[in-house]
């Protein structure tokens, strides 16, 4: 229809019938209370969700309802009803309390005129006013309360993503537990990965890179059992793996406070990339750069393993080295910062 054309005077629509809430103030108040009641019931369902989350048992001895886990049934039912009641309340609000009249919209060209745009903004503002949200505080406040409470289940459910580092350190008391710790301690020898033989600094040549681990992985007790084994061993390996490199001492740029962390040009760094935790060992001896094969993060081992390329956010953690009385490489201490992906860093 051309923009200048007039609408059909009588398109054949039946005469408008007013709703009871449009003509009867008592009906209007009743509908307002109904809508607010639905929002209130939604809020109650959220509170019941929280009660169920913290009181119903899960696991091997969990409570059941008709053969199903009571926790699952309760959480699903209460959260589903909370969302449903808000939806029903909004529908009832629109059907019974918002403005009820026919609107005619003229067809126009792809780009609306400035007048049409202004008219649209005016219509939106009028719709906001006609919704009654400004003059119906009971409906508005109950809706805001119900929607606001919906954020609580999301916050509570974040606990199921896993324990915090503080909880891990508290609950897991085995050797090297927690994100901030590894099994490296003062005096632990650095040994070759897989075979477990200790490493002499004098045996390494310029340009060598050796994959290594702490000697404790190979230690056994008086009964012949490994000191660390099973799941604890796998967790320890995922954090304690290192690479040992040797370069000319005058090529090393020691970081602040790390002047004595090398032994005759021998340096030791975490093998775990600080981007997403991939193991690294692709070494370019002439530049002293080591490359992560997953996303090409590149670190300069001669300069405290700083990032020179790629998505990694921080340098590889460095393990301070020393030698024992037999000339074997040992750790001066544990890493002074968390190893692994940068999202573990909180500094």
N, C-alpha and C positions, 0 to 999 in steps of 0.2 A: 504494500500500500504506500503510495507517495506520502512524503512527510507532511504535505499540505492538506491531505484528505481528512475528512471528519469521520469520527466513528459512527457506526450504525446507531441511529437514535434508540431503536428498540431491538436488541439482539435476541429477544425471545426468552430472557431469563425470568424465572418466576419472581414474584414480589418477595422482597427480603423479609424473613421471619426473625424477629428478635429472640434472643435466647433468654431463659428465665433470669440468668445473672445480669442481663443488660437492663432489665426493667424492675427487678425486685432486689433491693439492697440486702435483705435477709439472705436470699439465695447467694448473692455475691459474697457475703461474709462467710457463709457456709462453705462455698467452694474454696475460698481463701484458706480456711482452716483445714480443709481436706488436703490441699496441696502442701501446706506446711506440715501436716501430719505425715504425708508420704516422705518428705525430706527428713523429718525427725526419725521415722522408722529406718530410713537408710543409715542415719548416724548410729542408731542402736545396733544395726547389723554389723557396722564396722567395729564397734566396741565388743560385740560377741565374737567377731573374728579374732581380735586380740586376745580375748580370754581363752578361746579354743587353742590358739597358737601356743600359749604359754602353759596350759594345763593338761592337754591331751598328750599321751605318750605315743612315741613312734619307735620303730625298730622291731626287734624280735618279739617283745612282749607288749606290743601296741594294743590300744583299745580298738574294738571293732563295732561296726553297726551293719547288721545284715551281711556279715562276711567281708565288708569293706573296712578299710582303715578309718577309724572315727575321726582322726585328725584331718584326713583328706576330705571326707564328707563334710565335716563342719566348716572347714576353711572355704571349700568350694561353694557351699550353700550360702554361707553368710556374706561372702564377698560378691557372689552373683546377685543375691537379693539387694545388696547395697546399691549396685549399679542399676538393677532393674527398677527399684523404687525411685531413684532419681529420674530415670527416663520416663516412668509413668507420671511422676509429679510434673515434669516439664510439659508433657503432652496434655495433662489436665489443665495446667495453667494456660496453655495456648488455646484449648478448646472452650474454656469457660470464662477466662478472665481477660485475655488480650482482646484488642479491638476486633470486631467482626463486621466487615463490610467488603463489598466487591470493589476491585480495583481494575481500571482499564489502562492498558499499556499500549501506546501507539508503536507500530513498527517504524524503524528509522534506519538510516544508513549505518554502515559499519562504525563510523566515528560519530559519537553523539555530539551534539552541539553543546556549546558552553552552557546554554540555558538548561538543556536536558541534564547535564552533569550537576548543575546546581540544584535542579529539581530532585535528582536522585539522592543527593546528600540531604536535602530537606526531608525527603520521604523516609530515609533511614533514621534521621533524628526524630521524625514524627512517630515512626514505628517503635523506637526506643521509649518515647514518651507514652505511647498507647499501650505498651506492654505492662505498664503499671509498676515497673520495678522500683521507680523512685517514690511512689506513693503507697506501696505495699511493703512496709518494712518487715512484716511477719514472713511473707513469702521470700523476700530477698535474703533476709538474715538466715532463715532455715536452709535455703539453698546453699548459701555460702558456707554455712556450718557443715552441711552434709558433704559437699564437694571437698572442703578443706580436710575433713577427717579421712577422705579416701587416700590421702598421702601417707597416713600412718601404716597401713598394711605394706606399702612399698618399702618404707623404712625398716619395718620389722623383718620383712623377708630378706633384706640384705644380709642378715645374720647367717642365712643358709648358704651364702657364697663361700663361707669358710671362716676359720678363726683368724683373728687379727694377729700380727706379729707378737704383740704382748701376750696374747693368750697362748700362742704356740710356745713361747719361751717359758711360760708358767706351767703349762700342762705337759710338755715334753721335756723330760729331764735327762734324756740321754746325751751322750757326748756330742757336742757340736750342734745341738738343737737351736732352732730359731733362725730367722733370716739374717740377723746381724752377726752370726757366728759360723765358723767352720771348725774342722778338727785340727787345723794348724795351731800349734802352740810352740812356745819357745823350746828350741832344741830338737824338734821333730825333723828327721832327715828327709831330704828330697830324693825320691827314688823314681826310676824309670817306670812308666806305665806298662802294664801287662806282665812284665818280668820281675819287677820289684827290686832291682839292684840299685844300691846307692850310687850317687853321682859325685865324682871328684871334680872340683873346679879345674884342676890341672889337666884332666882328660878331655875337656871340651876344647874344640878348635874354633877359631874365629869364623863366624857365619853359621855355626851349628844351632839348630833348634830341636829341643827334646821335649816330648810330651811326658809329664811327670805327675806324681801324686804323693801324698804323705805316706811315710813308711808304716804308719799305724794300720793301714789297710791290710798289711801282710803280717802283722804281729799276731801271735797266738798266746793263750794263757797256759797255765800249768797242766790243763786237761787236754791241750792240743786244739782247743776251739779258738776261732778267730775272735779278737777283741771286739771288732765291729763286724756284724754280719746281718743278712736279711734286709729288711726295709731300711733300717738305719744305715747300712752300708750304701745302699743305692742313693739315699738322700745325701749322705756325706760326699759321695762321688760327684753328684750333680753340682756341688758347691766348691769342692776342694781341688778339682782338676786345674793344673797349671801348665804353662809353657816356660821352658828355660832356654835363654839365648845367650850367646857370647859374641861380643864385638870389641873393637878397640876401646880401651878405657877413655881415651881422649875424645871419642865420638859421642860419649854419653852426656846428656844435659840433665843432671839430676834435679828433681823437683825440690821445692823448699822443704827442708827437714829430712830429705832422703839421700843426703850426701854419702851415708855409710850403708845404703841398702844393696849395693852391688859388691861383688867379690871378683876382683881382677877382670872387670868387664862382663861378668856374668850377672844377668838380670832374670827376675822371675815375675811373671804376671798371671792373672787369672785367665783360664782358657775359655771362660764363658763370656760371650759378646754382651755388651751392655745395651744392645738394642732389644732383642727378644730372646736372648739366651742360647743362641746357637754356639756349638764348639768351633773354635777357630784354630788354624795352624798353617795357613797358606802364607809362607814367609818369603819376602824378597830381600835377600841378604845385602844387596848393594845399597838399598835405601832404608833398610831396617823397618820396612813396613810389613805389617801382618794384616791379612784380609779375611773378613768373615765371608764364607761362601754363600750364605743365605741372602743377604741384602747388600753386600759389597761395602759394608762399613770398614774403613781402613784406619789403622792405628800406627803411630810412630813409636816403636819400642825404644828408640834412643832418646826420646823426649817424653818420658813418663807415660808412654802409651797414649798420648793425646790423640783425639780424633782428627784426621786430616781429610776424610771423605766419608760420605754416607749418612744414614739416618741415626746412628748411635748418638746419644746425648751426652755421654761422658766417657772419660778415659777408662781403660782397663785397670782394675785395682792391682796394685803392685804388692808383692809379698817381700818383706825385708829379709835379706839373706845374710848368712855368716857361714863359717866353716868350723867343724869340731876338731878335736885333737888329732883325728886321723885324716883330716883334709877333706872330709865329705861335706857337701852342702847341707845346711840346716836352716830352719826358719828362726828368725829373731823373735817373732810373735805371730799372732793371727793377722789376717788382713785388717787394716785400720778403717775400712769402709765396707758396706755390704757388696757382695758380688752378685752378678746377674743383671737382668734387665733394669733399666733406669727407673721404672715405676716403683722399684723398691726403695729408691733414694728419697729421703725426707728432709734433706738439708736445704 
